[in-house]
């Protein structure tokens, strides 16, 4: 990332479109000089003489006319978001006006900020570590309250503190092992092999525990994939429409009406959910278009985090249900499957016990009437429970990069343990300890390569 830190940068920090206010952010060593040339304070004072962390009223003017009435928030470094002198010009939320204010700042000597450059400066200046910087992007992108809360926890330093504690232990351990190599004849406390083993076993367990949250972090970030499957005309599309409170899928008595996957986003208990209505499954079809739909349904089932199997409780099981049971039986063991007995407003032909016998591996069985909206609250509670929406707010890994780094750290710890068991040299043990340190440092940024940093910050929006 080839940013020049001698430049003062500027950008509109609020989304495009009309709003009550909009903000132009300016940061760098000449920030106050530049704003001095753009905004005239009502008090007649100079921005170069005002105190830090104060707000001032003024007007943005050019040679021809007044452009906007503004408030300017002044924050001098190092106690600002970027660690540099920063000014935020709050004007009215008209994109034309904000663009004109930005143009005046650029004309006064600022450079247009690149994507994520304000946060990158905060990282380089030590205001944020890399895990916290990524949490800023996750907080902005969070689709639900739970996702935003997880990102806020990470921004507060929950994950960073855990990684920092592990790195401190590893650093102490590595130093004591390496001291045994360099100062074997000195009167120094070296780490015994039993101490190294105990510390590594504890670390490996803690790393595994945090790695186990990776799937939950992905769900919070991207949304859980929930597939609605079932035989034709069991009410799959009716359930989707009922959840959306609008008609998104076509509902008819004609088998095979849904031939493609239909996706919609929902908030279930604070968890973002991508719910997918699939083509009705049956054992045989001669329709080539329907065959394609069935293939897509099978692929959707393989990728889903949760499967909702819709059964028509008003008719007996047929070969289609037995075929679906076979397909679901071949799914991964950790796949969560809920059985939904739809059409409970009609005389029942099957019971809850029948459904449990058909598929004993189901996490729950819920009776509903999608058309009448009966039982939907119970269904949503069961789905939220399957999503672990009521679970604790422990630190979660909200991106795959952090998961890979933890995996590398765990592997290095395992390699060190294997070296101990094989009675290998201290040099090899120290090498694996340093590998684990570097991997953990990739999460918080101490050892992250420049090209990875570029990939991370380039995903940010301009102005953040």
C-alpha positions in Angstrom: 0.0 0.0 0.0 1.8 3.1 -1.3 0.2 5.9 0.7 2.2 9.0 1.4 1.8 9.9 5.0 3.1 13.4 4.4 -0.1 14.1 2.5 -3.2 15.5 4.2 -6.2 13.5 3.0 -9.9 14.3 2.6 -13.1 12.4 1.7 -16.8 12.4 2.2 -17.3 10.2 5.2 -21.1 9.6 4.9 -23.0 7.6 2.4 -24.2 9.2 -0.9 -27.7 10.4 -1.1 -29.9 12.9 0.9 -29.8 13.0 4.7 -30.0 15.4 7.6 -26.2 15.9 7.7 -23.2 14.8 5.8 -19.5 14.9 6.8 -16.3 15.7 5.0 -13.3 14.3 6.9 -9.8 15.9 6.6 -6.7 14.3 8.3 -3.0 15.0 8.3 -0.4 17.5 9.4 -2.0 20.4 7.3 -5.6 19.5 8.1 -6.3 22.7 10.1 -4.6 24.9 7.6 -6.7 23.4 4.8 -10.0 23.8 6.7 -8.9 27.4 7.6 -9.1 28.1 3.8 -12.4 26.4 3.4 -14.5 27.4 6.4 -14.9 30.9 7.9 -15.7 30.7 11.6 -18.6 32.8 12.9 -16.4 34.0 15.8 -13.8 35.3 13.4 -11.2 33.0 15.1 -8.6 31.0 13.3 -8.7 27.2 13.3 -5.0 27.3 14.1 -5.8 28.8 17.5 -8.8 26.7 18.7 -8.5 24.0 21.3 -8.6 20.3 20.4 -11.9 18.3 20.7 -14.1 21.4 20.2 -16.9 22.1 17.8 -17.2 25.4 15.9 -19.9 27.1 13.8 -19.0 28.6 10.4 -19.7 29.0 6.7 -18.2 27.5 3.6 -17.8 30.1 0.9 -16.1 30.4 -2.4 -15.4 33.5 -4.3 -19.0 33.7 -5.7 -21.3 32.6 -3.0 -22.1 30.8 0.3 -22.1 27.0 -0.2 -23.2 25.8 3.2 -23.6 26.5 7.0 -21.4 23.9 8.9 -20.2 22.7 12.2 -16.5 21.7 12.4 -15.2 19.2 14.9 -11.5 19.7 15.6 -9.4 16.8 17.0 -5.7 17.3 17.2 -3.3 14.3 17.1 -2.4 12.0 18.6 -5.8 11.9 20.3 -7.9 11.5 17.2 -9.2 8.5 15.2 -6.2 8.6 12.8 -3.7 9.8 15.4 -3.2 12.9 13.3 -4.7 16.4 13.3 -8.3 15.8 12.0 -11.2 18.0 11.2 -14.7 16.8 10.4 -16.9 19.3 8.5 -20.6 18.6 9.2 -22.8 20.1 6.6 -26.3 19.4 5.2 -26.6 16.0 3.7 -26.8 17.0 0.0 -24.3 15.1 -2.2 -23.8 18.1 -4.4 -23.0 20.4 -1.5 -20.7 17.8 0.1 -18.9 17.3 -3.1 -18.3 21.0 -3.5 -16.9 21.2 0.1 -14.6 18.3 -0.7 -13.4 20.0 -3.9 -12.5 23.1 -1.9 -10.5 21.0 0.5 -8.7 19.3 -2.4 -8.1 22.7 -4.0 -6.6 23.9 -0.7 -4.0 21.2 -0.7 -5.6 17.9 0.5 -5.3 14.7 -1.5 -8.4 12.5 -2.1 -8.2 9.6 0.5 -8.0 6.1 -0.8 -10.3 3.2 0.4 -9.8 2.7 4.1 -6.9 5.2 4.3 -8.2 6.9 7.4 -8.3 3.5 9.3 -5.0 2.5 7.8 -3.4 5.6 9.3 -5.0 4.7 12.6 -3.4 1.3 12.4 0.0 2.6 11.4 -0.1 5.2 14.1 -1.0 2.7 16.8 -4.5 3.8 17.4 -5.9 0.4 16.3 -4.5 -3.0 15.9 -5.4 -5.0 12.8 -8.2 -7.0 14.5 -9.8 -3.8 15.7 -9.4 -2.2 12.3 -11.2 -5.1 10.6 -13.9 -4.8 13.3 -14.5 -1.2 12.1 -15.4 -2.6 8.6 -17.5 -5.4 10.2 -19.4 -2.9 12.3 -20.2 -0.8 9.3 -21.3 -3.9 7.3 -23.2 -5.7 10.1 -26.6 -6.7 8.9 -28.2 -7.4 12.3 -27.9 -6.3 15.9 -26.1 -9.5 16.8 -23.5 -9.1 14.0 -23.0 -5.4 15.0 -22.6 -6.4 18.6 -19.9 -9.0 17.8 -18.0 -6.5 15.7 -18.3 -3.9 18.6 -16.9 -6.4 21.0 -13.9 -7.0 18.7 -13.5 -3.2 18.3 -13.4 -2.9 22.1 -10.4 -5.3 22.1 -11.9 -8.5 23.3 -10.2 -10.6 20.6 -7.1 -8.5 20.6 -6.6 -9.0 24.4 -6.9 -12.8 24.0 -4.4 -12.8 21.2 -2.1 -10.5 23.1 -2.1 -12.7 26.2 -1.3 -15.8 24.1 1.5 -14.0 22.3 3.0 -12.9 25.7 3.0 -16.5 27.0 4.5 -17.8 23.8 7.2 -15.0 23.7 8.2 -15.8 27.3 8.3 -19.5 26.5 10.3 -19.0 23.3 12.8 -16.7 25.2 13.3 -19.3 27.9 13.8 -22.1 25.4 16.3 -20.0 23.3 18.1 -19.0 26.5 18.8 -22.6 27.1 20.6 -22.7 23.8 22.6 -19.4 24.1 23.4 -19.5 27.9 23.4 -23.1 28.8 26.2 -22.6 31.4 24.7 -19.5 33.0 22.7 -19.3 36.2 19.4 -18.7 34.3 15.9 -20.2 34.8 15.3 -22.3 31.7 11.9 -23.8 30.7 11.8 -27.5 31.3 10.3 -29.8 28.8 7.4 -30.6 31.2 6.7 -26.8 31.5 6.8 -26.4 27.7 4.4 -29.3 27.2 1.9 -28.1 29.8 1.9 -24.5 28.4 1.5 -25.8 24.8 -1.3 -28.2 25.7 -3.2 -25.4 27.4 -2.5 -23.0 24.4 -3.6 -25.6 21.9 -6.9 -26.2 23.8 -7.6 -22.5 24.0 -6.8 -22.0 20.3 -9.1 -24.9 19.3 -11.9 -23.3 21.4 -11.6 -20.0 19.6 -11.2 -21.7 16.2 -14.5 -23.5 16.9 -16.3 -20.1 16.7 -15.2 -19.6 13.1 -18.4 -21.0 11.7 -20.5 -18.8 13.9 -18.4 -15.8 12.9 -19.0 -16.6 9.2 -22.7 -16.8 9.9 -22.7 -13.4 11.7 -20.7 -11.9 8.8 -22.3 -13.5 5.8 -25.6 -14.9 7.1 -26.7 -18.4 7.8 -27.9 -20.3 4.8 -31.2 -22.0 5.5 -32.7 -24.2 2.8 -36.4 -25.0 2.6 -36.8 -28.5 1.1 -39.6 -31.0 0.7 -41.7 -32.8 -1.8 -43.8 -30.8 -4.3 -46.9 -29.0 -3.0 -46.0 -29.3 0.7 -46.0 -25.5 1.3 -42.3 -24.5 0.9 -43.1 -21.3 -1.0 -46.0 -20.6 1.3 -43.6 -20.7 4.3 -41.2 -18.3 2.6 -44.0 -15.9 1.8 -45.3 -16.1 5.4 -41.9 -15.3 6.8 -41.4 -12.3 4.4 -45.0 -11.1 5.0 -45.3 -10.8 1.2 -45.7 -13.0 -1.9 -42.1 -13.7 -3.1 -42.7 -17.2 -4.4 -45.5 -18.4 -6.7 -48.0 -20.6 -4.8 -50.1 -23.0 -6.9 -51.4 -26.6 -6.8 -49.3 -27.5 -9.8 -46.3 -29.7 -8.9 -42.9 -28.3 -10.0 -43.9 -24.6 -10.0 -40.7 -23.6 -8.2 -37.9 -24.7 -10.5 -35.1 -22.3 -9.5 -33.6 -21.3 -6.1 -35.3 -18.2 -4.6 -33.2 -16.4 -2.0 -34.3 -13.7 0.6 -32.6 -12.2 3.6 -34.2 -12.2 7.1 -33.2 -11.3 10.7 -33.9 -14.2 13.0 -33.1 -13.5 16.6 -30.4 -11.0 15.6 -28.7 -13.5 13.2 -28.6 -12.7 9.5 -30.3 -15.5 7.6 -30.3 -16.2 3.8 -33.4 -18.4 3.4 -33.7 -20.3 0.1 -36.9 -21.7 -1.4 -36.0 -24.8 -3.5 -37.6 -26.9 -6.1 -39.8 -29.7 -4.9 -37.9 -33.0 -4.5 -39.2 -36.2 -5.9 -37.5 -39.5 -6.8 -38.1 -39.3 -10.6 -38.9 -36.7 -13.2 -38.7 -36.6 -17.0 -38.8 -32.8 -17.3 -35.3 -31.6 -18.2 -35.9 -28.2 -16.7 -37.2 -29.7 -13.4 -34.1 -32.0 -13.3 -31.9 -28.9 -13.3 -33.9 -27.5 -10.4 -33.5 -30.7 -8.5 -29.7 -30.7 -9.0 -29.6 -27.1 -7.7 -31.6 -28.1 -4.7 -29.2 -30.9 -3.9 -26.3 -28.5 -4.1 -28.1 -26.0 -1.9 -28.7 -28.7 0.7 -25.0 -29.5 0.8 -24.1 -25.8 1.4 -26.8 -25.0 3.9 -26.2 -24.5 7.6 -29.7 -25.5 8.4 -32.3 -27.5 6.4 -36.1 -27.0 6.9 -37.8 -30.2 5.7 -41.4 -29.3 5.0 -43.9 -32.2 5.3 -47.6 -32.0 4.4 -49.3 -33.3 7.6 -52.6 -33.7 5.8 -51.4 -36.6 3.6 -49.6 -39.9 4.3 -45.9 -40.3 3.5 -45.0 -41.3 0.0 -41.9 -42.3 -1.9 -40.9 -38.7 -2.2 -40.5 -38.3 1.5 -38.5 -41.6 1.8 -36.3 -40.3 -1.0 -35.7 -37.0 0.8 -34.9 -38.9 4.0 -32.2 -40.8 2.2 -30.8 -37.6 0.8 -30.7 -35.9 4.2 -29.3 -39.0 5.8 -26.2 -38.5 3.5 -25.7 -35.0 4.7 -22.9 -34.1 7.1 -23.4 -35.2 10.6 -23.3 -31.7 12.0 -26.0 -30.4 9.6 -29.0 -29.1 11.6 -32.4 -30.3 10.2 -35.8 -29.1 11.4 -38.9 -31.0 10.4 -41.9 -28.7 9.7 -45.4 -30.3 9.7 -47.3 -27.9 7.5 -51.0 -27.6 6.9 -51.9 -28.2 10.6 -55.2 -26.5 9.9 -56.3 -29.6 7.9 -57.2 -33.0 9.4 -53.9 -34.8 10.2 -52.7 -37.9 8.3 -49.3 -38.0 10.1 -48.2 -37.1 13.6 -45.1 -35.7 15.3 -44.2 -39.3 16.2 -44.5 -40.4 12.6 -42.1 -37.5 11.6 -39.6 -38.5 14.2 -39.7 -42.1 13.1 -39.2 -41.0 9.5 -36.1 -39.0 10.3 -34.8 -39.6 13.9 -31.9 -37.2 13.3 -34.0 -34.0 13.3 -33.2 -31.3 15.8 -36.9 -30.5 16.3 -40.4 -31.0 14.9 -42.7 -28.0 14.6 -46.4 -27.9 13.4 -47.5 -24.8 11.4 -50.0 -23.6 8.9 -48.0 -21.3 6.5 -51.2 -20.1 4.9 -52.9 -19.1 8.2 -49.6 -18.2 9.9 -50.4 -20.6 12.7 -47.3 -21.7 14.7 -44.9 -19.3 13.0 -43.7 -17.8 16.3 -42.9 -21.3 17.6 -41.1 -22.0 14.4 -39.0 -18.9 14.5 -38.0 -19.6 18.1 -36.9 -23.1 17.1 -35.0 -21.7 14.2 -33.3 -19.1 16.4 -32.4 -21.9 18.8 -30.8 -23.9 16.0 -28.9 -20.8 15.0 -27.7 -20.3 18.6 -29.1 -16.8 18.5 -29.4 -16.9 22.3 -25.8 -18.0 22.8 -23.3 -15.9 24.8 -21.5 -13.0 23.2 -18.1 -14.6 23.3 -15.3 -13.4 21.0 -16.0 -14.7 17.6 -14.0 -14.8 14.4 -15.8 -12.7 12.0 -13.6 -13.3 9.0 -11.8 -16.2 7.3 -8.3 -14.6 7.5 -8.3 -14.7 11.3 -9.5 -18.3 11.2 -6.6 -19.3 8.9 -4.1 -17.5 11.2 -5.5 -19.3 14.2 -5.3 -22.6 12.4 -1.6 -21.9 11.5 -0.9 -21.1 15.2 -2.6 -24.3 16.3 -0.6 -26.3 13.9 2.6 -24.8 15.0 1.7 -25.5 18.6 1.0 -29.2 17.7 4.3 -29.4 15.8 6.1 -28.2 18.9 4.3 -30.8 21.0 5.3 -33.5 18.5 8.9 -32.3 18.6 8.8 -32.6 22.4 7.4 -36.1 22.2 10.0 -37.1 19.7 12.8 -35.6 22.0 13.8 -33.2 19.2 16.3 -30.4 19.8 15.5 -27.1 21.5 16.2 -25.4 18.2 13.3 -27.1 16.5 11.0 -26.5 19.4 11.9 -22.8 19.4 11.3 -22.7 15.6 7.7 -23.9 16.0 7.1 -21.5 18.9 8.2 -18.6 16.7 5.9 -19.9 13.9 2.9 -19.8 16.4 3.9 -16.3 17.5 4.0 -15.1 13.9 0.7 -16.6 13.1 -1.0 -14.9 16.1 0.7 -11.7 15.1 -1.0 -11.8 11.8 -4.3 -11.4 13.5 -3.4 -8.2 15.3 -1.0 -6.9 12.7 2.4 -7.2 14.3 3.6 -9.7 11.6 1.1 -9.2 8.8 2.8 -8.8 5.3 2.2 -5.6 3.4 0.3 -7.3 0.6 -2.2 -8.7 3.1 -2.6 -5.3 4.7 -3.3 -3.8 1.2 -6.0 -6.5 0.6 -7.7 -5.7 3.9 -7.8 -2.0 3.7 -8.7 -1.8 0.0 -12.1 -3.4 1.0 -13.0 -0.4 3.1 -15.2 2.3 1.8 -13.6 5.7 0.9 -14.0 8.1 3.9 -13.3 5.4 6.6 
